[in-house]
């Protein structure tokens, strides 16, 4: 599970009293991204835009850049940050609640595609009087069985609401309709995502034809599953790419924007055991840090996969199933419940896997004001 370079750095950080820390294996990230790029490179395969919200760290963006067709951003802050990291990258700007300042910034910064979330947002964009290329985001109702997260009302327009955009576009020829964006659900395997993509295309093709959109583009979103219960089980990129190529029609551009499934595997949250104790019949290992650094297991209500790196301490220990918790004053500060950790002892290092996406950047950093973790990027190249 843990790569050799991360294991070595974890030991160094422990001996130097520098835990907790996030450690990223950029060589592993490059290899993973190159594998995705290769899988998608079938005739008729989709363009690959990375969803920066998953992990916008500058070394991560630069490591991914050679494998990407572009980056999707979802705020003015992400826009400015990604432009600094990758000045020439193609950009798409999505997300609900864009301000007028963000719309202007997107146009000033050369965003290639704006994903419009509502008729009112389209009205405000048109009122700027600037040329813009847009995809209209549609939120189709439908069966989302197996989805880890289904997108609800704030995201995009239902098919009735999107009809209002036709008249608005007719009155604003400087705003050019290029296609449709849809991201109904996340956490799906390749067959489920292909069914979802077919559903999107079946609805969008006649609608865009009616709207007079030539050579239409379809951004089919992300949502590729990451299996936290079995980190070795990976999304079937090759099967997904072949399936999308089979759905594509001549003159169409298909585009995807994964995030978690690209970067999750390259990051670890590394910390140490402060205490091991038994309470009400259960064993607990109290770790330095907590879910204010790595909110993912609390947010998703799952057990974060981990590996114990023994340090041969002589403090309290257990070989029984153990619940791994942090230092926060809340019973929700849990990384994993009644997990089989082998033997775990005070002073041991614990490395949580799949911490390369939606980890530090979604966490409530300042709760209880514990020290911030360190950040270590292994395998830097060039000017990173």
C-alpha positions as CSV (number, residue, x, y, z in Angstrom):
1,X,0.0,0.0,0.0
2,X,2.6,2.5,1.1
3,X,5.4,3.3,-1.4
4,X,9.1,2.8,-0.3
5,X,9.9,6.5,-0.6
6,X,7.0,7.4,1.6
7,X,7.9,4.8,4.1
8,X,11.4,6.1,4.4
9,X,10.3,9.7,4.7
10,X,7.7,8.7,7.4
11,X,10.5,7.2,9.4
12,X,12.7,10.3,9.0
13,X,9.8,12.6,10.1
14,X,9.1,10.4,13.1
15,X,12.7,10.4,14.3
16,X,12.8,14.2,13.8
17,X,9.7,14.9,15.7
18,X,8.0,16.3,12.6
19,X,4.6,14.6,12.6
20,X,1.9,14.8,11.6
21,X,2.6,15.4,8.0
22,X,1.1,14.9,4.5
23,X,3.6,13.1,2.2
24,X,3.1,12.9,-1.5
25,X,4.8,10.5,-3.9
26,X,4.9,12.6,-7.1
27,X,6.6,9.8,-9.1
28,X,3.7,7.5,-8.2
29,X,1.3,10.3,-9.2
30,X,3.0,10.9,-12.6
31,X,2.8,7.1,-13.3
32,X,-0.8,6.9,-12.3
33,X,-1.8,9.9,-14.4
34,X,0.2,8.6,-17.4
35,X,-1.7,5.3,-17.1
36,X,-5.0,7.2,-17.2
37,X,-3.8,9.3,-20.2
38,X,-2.8,6.1,-22.1
39,X,-6.1,4.5,-21.3
40,X,-8.0,7.5,-22.7
41,X,-6.0,7.7,-25.8
42,X,-8.3,5.5,-27.9
43,X,-9.8,6.9,-31.1
44,X,-12.8,8.9,-30.0
45,X,-11.7,9.0,-26.4
46,X,-12.5,12.0,-24.1
47,X,-10.4,15.0,-23.3
48,X,-9.0,14.9,-19.7
49,X,-9.6,18.0,-17.5
50,X,-8.4,17.7,-13.9
51,X,-10.9,19.0,-11.2
52,X,-8.5,21.2,-9.2
53,X,-10.9,21.0,-6.1
54,X,-9.6,17.5,-5.4
55,X,-6.1,18.7,-4.6
56,X,-4.9,22.1,-5.9
57,X,-1.4,21.9,-4.4
58,X,1.1,23.5,-6.8
59,X,3.5,20.5,-7.0
60,X,0.5,18.2,-7.7
61,X,-0.7,20.5,-10.5
62,X,2.7,20.6,-12.1
63,X,3.2,16.9,-11.8
64,X,-0.1,16.3,-13.6
65,X,0.2,18.9,-16.3
66,X,1.9,16.8,-19.0
67,X,-1.0,14.3,-18.9
68,X,-3.8,16.8,-19.0
69,X,-5.9,18.5,-21.7
70,X,-6.9,21.2,-19.2
71,X,-8.0,22.0,-15.6
72,X,-11.5,22.6,-14.2
73,X,-11.7,25.3,-11.5
74,X,-14.7,26.2,-9.4
75,X,-13.9,29.6,-7.8
76,X,-12.0,32.8,-8.4
77,X,-9.4,31.6,-5.9
78,X,-8.9,28.4,-7.7
79,X,-8.7,30.3,-11.0
80,X,-6.0,32.6,-9.8
81,X,-4.0,29.8,-8.2
82,X,-4.1,27.4,-11.2
83,X,-3.2,30.3,-13.5
84,X,-0.1,30.9,-11.4
85,X,0.8,27.3,-11.3
86,X,0.1,26.5,-15.0
87,X,0.0,29.8,-16.9
88,X,-0.8,28.3,-20.3
89,X,-3.2,25.5,-19.3
90,X,-6.7,25.4,-20.8
91,X,-9.3,26.2,-18.2
92,X,-13.0,25.5,-17.6
93,X,-14.8,27.3,-14.8
94,X,-17.8,25.6,-13.1
95,X,-19.6,25.6,-9.9
96,X,-22.7,27.3,-8.5
97,X,-22.9,30.8,-7.1
98,X,-20.4,32.6,-9.4
99,X,-20.1,36.3,-8.6
100,X,-19.9,39.0,-11.3
101,X,-16.3,39.5,-10.2
102,X,-15.6,35.8,-10.8
103,X,-17.2,35.9,-14.2
104,X,-15.2,38.9,-15.2
105,X,-12.0,37.3,-13.9
106,X,-12.7,34.2,-15.9
107,X,-13.0,36.2,-19.1
108,X,-9.9,38.2,-18.2
109,X,-7.9,35.1,-17.5
110,X,-8.8,33.4,-20.8
111,X,-11.0,30.7,-19.4
112,X,-11.9,28.5,-22.4
113,X,-15.3,27.3,-21.2
114,X,-17.7,28.7,-18.6
115,X,-20.2,26.2,-17.2
116,X,-23.4,28.1,-16.7
117,X,-25.5,26.9,-13.7
118,X,-28.8,28.9,-14.1
119,X,-30.7,31.2,-16.4
120,X,-29.9,34.1,-14.1
121,X,-26.2,33.4,-14.2
122,X,-26.4,33.4,-18.0
123,X,-28.2,36.8,-17.8
124,X,-25.5,38.2,-15.7
125,X,-22.8,36.9,-18.0
126,X,-24.5,38.3,-21.0
127,X,-24.8,41.7,-19.3
128,X,-21.0,42.0,-19.1
129,X,-21.0,42.4,-22.9
130,X,-18.0,40.2,-23.4
131,X,-17.5,37.3,-25.7
132,X,-17.8,34.0,-23.9
133,X,-18.0,30.3,-24.8
134,X,-20.4,28.4,-22.5
135,X,-21.6,25.0,-21.7
136,X,-25.0,24.9,-20.0
137,X,-25.0,22.6,-16.9
138,X,-28.0,20.2,-16.9
139,X,-29.1,18.3,-13.8
140,X,-31.0,15.3,-15.0
141,X,-33.2,13.4,-12.5
142,X,-32.7,9.6,-12.7
143,X,-31.6,6.5,-10.8
144,X,-28.3,7.0,-9.0
145,X,-28.0,3.6,-7.3
146,X,-24.5,3.0,-6.0
147,X,-23.5,6.7,-6.1
148,X,-21.4,7.9,-3.2
149,X,-22.8,11.5,-3.8
150,X,-25.7,12.6,-5.9
151,X,-25.7,16.3,-7.1
152,X,-28.9,18.1,-6.0
153,X,-30.7,21.3,-6.7
154,X,-27.8,23.9,-6.5
155,X,-26.0,22.2,-9.3
156,X,-27.1,23.1,-12.8
157,X,-30.6,23.3,-14.3
158,X,-33.3,20.8,-14.8
159,X,-34.6,20.3,-18.3
160,X,-37.5,22.7,-17.8
161,X,-35.3,25.5,-16.5
162,X,-32.7,25.1,-19.2
163,X,-35.3,25.9,-21.9
164,X,-35.2,29.5,-20.7
165,X,-31.6,29.8,-21.8
166,X,-32.6,29.6,-25.5
167,X,-34.2,33.0,-25.6
168,X,-31.4,34.5,-23.5
169,X,-28.7,33.2,-25.9
170,X,-30.7,34.5,-28.9
171,X,-30.6,37.9,-27.4
172,X,-26.8,37.7,-26.6
173,X,-24.9,36.5,-29.7
174,X,-21.6,37.4,-28.0
175,X,-22.3,34.4,-25.7
176,X,-21.7,31.3,-27.7
177,X,-23.3,28.0,-26.8
178,X,-20.7,25.2,-27.2
179,X,-22.5,22.3,-25.5
180,X,-23.7,20.8,-22.2
181,X,-22.0,20.0,-18.9
182,X,-23.5,17.3,-16.6
183,X,-22.2,15.7,-13.5
184,X,-25.1,13.9,-11.8
185,X,-23.3,11.7,-9.3
186,X,-19.9,10.6,-7.9
187,X,-18.4,7.4,-6.7
188,X,-19.5,5.2,-9.6
189,X,-17.7,2.3,-11.3
190,X,-17.0,2.4,-15.1
191,X,-20.3,0.5,-16.2
192,X,-22.4,2.9,-14.0
193,X,-20.6,6.0,-15.3
194,X,-21.1,4.8,-18.9
195,X,-24.8,4.3,-18.3
196,X,-24.9,7.8,-16.9
197,X,-23.0,9.2,-19.9
198,X,-25.4,7.5,-22.3
199,X,-28.3,9.1,-20.4
200,X,-26.8,12.5,-20.7
201,X,-26.0,12.2,-24.4
202,X,-29.5,10.8,-25.1
203,X,-31.1,13.9,-23.6
204,X,-28.5,16.5,-24.7
205,X,-28.1,15.7,-28.4
206,X,-31.7,16.6,-29.5
207,X,-31.7,19.6,-27.2
208,X,-28.4,21.0,-28.7
209,X,-29.6,20.2,-32.2
210,X,-32.7,22.3,-31.5
211,X,-30.5,25.1,-30.1
212,X,-28.5,25.1,-33.4
213,X,-25.2,24.1,-31.6
214,X,-22.8,22.7,-34.2
215,X,-19.9,20.4,-33.3
216,X,-21.2,20.1,-29.8
217,X,-19.2,19.5,-26.7
218,X,-20.2,17.2,-23.8
219,X,-18.5,17.5,-20.4
220,X,-19.6,14.4,-18.7
221,X,-18.1,15.3,-15.3
222,X,-16.0,13.1,-13.0
223,X,-17.2,10.8,-10.2
224,X,-14.9,7.9,-10.9
225,X,-15.0,5.6,-7.8
226,X,-12.2,5.3,-5.3
227,X,-12.6,2.2,-3.1
228,X,-11.5,3.2,0.4
229,X,-12.3,-0.3,1.7
230,X,-10.0,-1.9,-1.0
231,X,-7.3,0.7,-2.1
232,X,-5.9,-1.8,-4.6
233,X,-9.2,-1.9,-6.5
234,X,-8.9,0.8,-9.2
235,X,-11.4,2.3,-11.6
236,X,-11.4,0.7,-15.1
237,X,-10.1,3.6,-17.1
238,X,-9.5,1.5,-20.3
239,X,-13.0,0.0,-20.3
240,X,-14.5,3.4,-19.6
241,X,-12.6,5.0,-22.4
242,X,-13.6,2.3,-24.9
243,X,-17.2,2.7,-23.8
244,X,-17.2,6.4,-24.2
245,X,-15.6,6.1,-27.6
246,X,-18.4,3.8,-28.6
247,X,-21.0,6.4,-27.5
248,X,-19.3,9.3,-29.3
249,X,-20.7,10.5,-32.7
250,X,-18.9,12.2,-35.5
251,X,-18.3,15.9,-34.8
252,X,-18.7,15.6,-31.1
253,X,-16.1,16.4,-28.4
254,X,-16.4,14.4,-25.1
255,X,-14.7,15.7,-22.0
256,X,-14.3,14.4,-18.5
257,X,-13.1,16.1,-15.3
258,X,-12.0,13.6,-12.6
259,X,-10.3,14.7,-9.4
260,X,-10.3,12.2,-6.6
261,X,-9.5,9.2,-8.8
262,X,-6.5,11.0,-10.2
263,X,-4.7,12.2,-7.0
264,X,-6.0,10.2,-4.0
265,X,-3.5,7.4,-4.4
266,X,-0.4,9.6,-4.3
267,X,-0.9,11.1,-0.8
268,X,-0.5,9.8,2.8
269,X,-1.3,11.4,6.1
270,X,1.4,10.3,8.5
271,X,1.2,10.6,12.2
272,X,2.1,8.8,15.5
273,X,0.4,7.1,18.4
274,X,0.2,9.1,21.6
275,X,-1.8,6.7,23.7
276,X,-3.3,3.2,23.6
277,X,-6.1,2.5,26.1
278,X,-9.1,0.3,26.7
279,X,-12.5,1.9,27.5
280,X,-15.9,0.1,27.9
281,X,-14.5,-3.1,26.3
282,X,-13.0,-1.4,23.2
283,X,-9.4,-0.5,22.4
284,X,-8.5,3.0,21.3
285,X,-5.3,4.4,19.8
286,X,-5.1,8.2,20.2
287,X,-3.1,9.8,17.4
288,X,-1.3,13.1,17.1
289,X,-3.4,15.4,14.8
290,X,-6.9,14.4,13.8
291,X,-9.7,14.9,11.4
292,X,-9.1,18.6,11.4
293,X,-6.2,17.7,9.2
294,X,-7.9,14.8,7.3
295,X,-11.6,15.2,7.3
296,X,-12.3,12.6,4.7
297,X,-13.3,9.7,7.0
298,X,-15.6,11.9,9.1
299,X,-17.1,13.4,6.0
300,X,-17.7,10.2,4.2
301,X,-18.4,8.1,7.3
302,X,-15.9,5.4,6.3
303,X,-12.7,3.8,7.7
304,X,-9.6,5.4,6.2
305,X,-7.2,2.7,5.1
306,X,-3.9,2.7,7.0
307,X,-0.7,0.9,7.7
308,X,1.1,0.8,11.0
309,X,4.9,1.3,10.9
310,X,6.2,-0.1,14.2
311,X,8.8,1.9,16.1
312,X,9.6,-0.7,18.8
313,X,8.4,1.5,21.7
314,X,7.8,0.1,25.1
315,X,4.6,2.0,25.9
316,X,1.0,0.7,26.1
317,X,0.1,-1.6,23.2
318,X,-2.6,-3.9,21.9
319,X,-3.1,-6.6,19.3
320,X,-6.9,-6.4,19.5
321,X,-9.1,-4.6,17.0
322,X,-8.7,-0.9,17.7
323,X,-10.4,2.4,16.9
324,X,-8.0,5.1,15.7
325,X,-8.9,8.6,16.9
326,X,-7.4,12.0,17.0
327,X,-6.8,14.8,19.5
328,X,-10.1,16.7,19.1
329,X,-12.7,17.0,21.8
330,X,-15.4,15.3,19.9
331,X,-16.4,11.6,19.5
332,X,-16.6,12.2,15.8
333,X,-12.8,12.6,15.5
334,X,-12.4,9.0,14.2
335,X,-10.2,7.7,11.4
336,X,-11.2,4.0,11.6
337,X,-13.4,1.9,13.9
338,X,-12.5,-1.5,15.4
339,X,-9.8,-2.0,12.7
340,X,-7.4,-4.9,12.5
341,X,-4.1,-3.1,13.0
342,X,-2.0,-6.0,14.1
343,X,0.0,-4.9,17.1
344,X,-0.1,-1.1,17.7
345,X,1.8,0.7,20.4
346,X,2.6,4.2,21.7
347,X,5.2,5.7,19.5
348,X,4.3,3.7,16.4
349,X,3.8,5.6,13.1
350,X,0.5,5.3,11.3
351,X,0.3,6.2,7.6
352,X,-3.2,6.8,6.2
353,X,-3.5,6.0,2.5
354,X,-5.7,7.7,-0.1
355,X,-5.0,11.1,1.4
356,X,-4.1,12.7,-1.9
357,X,-7.5,14.2,-2.6
358,X,-10.2,16.0,-0.5
359,X,-8.0,15.8,2.6
360,X,-6.3,18.9,4.0
361,X,-8.1,21.2,1.6
362,X,-11.6,20.3,2.9
363,X,-10.7,20.1,6.6
364,X,-11.5,22.4,9.5
365,X,-7.9,23.3,10.2
366,X,-8.2,25.6,13.2
367,X,-10.5,23.6,15.5
368,X,-8.7,23.4,18.9
369,X,-5.7,25.3,17.3
370,X,-3.4,22.2,17.2
371,X,-0.3,22.7,15.1
372,X,-0.6,22.4,11.3
373,X,0.9,19.3,9.6
374,X,3.9,19.5,7.5
375,X,3.8,19.0,3.7
376,X,6.4,16.9,1.8
377,X,6.5,16.4,-1.9
378,X,8.8,13.6,-2.9
379,X,10.2,13.5,-6.5
380,X,10.0,17.2,-7.3
381,X,11.2,18.2,-10.7
382,X,12.1,21.5,-12.4
383,X,10.8,24.6,-10.8
384,X,8.3,23.0,-8.4
